[in-house]
């Protein structure tokens, strides 16, 4: 993936809107507000492994998401369409690129990649991870094969890696997860051997940030926890985007991100 193939900012912005990675996204307003209430109620399923020092009422969470993501700020807008500001998406992509470039430029970078969205965000992580390897990084793969049982599912899930990206396997298929337990298991096996940067989402990113690791992440507009973690300084950067569009739609975004990393090297 060469820097010369990357779109410009205006081209990427148009692409994000056209593919609904940003702009008028598929995630409904009702779903967003339901998740904001659940986080404000401290439902652990929506905290992604993070703890928070501030109160974070429902109104506080909505106000933060309007500021950080670009959802509609009006609390009376309760149903129908919601939005992600594509400029906020691109600004955050640039910050992630600058941060990863800084880490890679230091030499012998140790990186940890993990995703709870194998049908979507894996399309970003795989080329980004391989780009990092070509620039001297080591991809950490702790706790491969570690397993646990989801009580409400009665099914065993285990950590597996694909080209250095951690995911959860459930009987032969990579699965969607918000769980923080797998990242905690990975960090326990590392036993203080800290990665220079964690690139992740959902509970993988939340648990890493909670542990004090330098972490950048990706999150949808119905997943407020990482943005609250960013506001409290536990996550360095969170990219707002629809995290489950067709995988090929993420290609221009990934090329833009890689070009930004290259510029920082």
Secondary structure, DSSP 8 states (H G I E B T S, - for coil): --GGG---HHHHHHHHHHHTSSEE-SS-HHHHHHHHHHHHTT-GGGTTT---SS---HHHHHHHHHHHT-----TT--SS--EE-HHHHHHHHHHHHHHHHHHHHTSS-EEEEE-S-TTTTHHHHHHHHHHHHHTT-EE--TTTT-EEEETTTTEEEEEEEETTEEEEEETTEEE----SHHHHHHHHHHTT---SEEEEEHHHHHHHHHTT--EEEEE-TT-THHHHHHHTTSSSEEEE--TTS-GGGGHHHHHHHHHHHHHH-
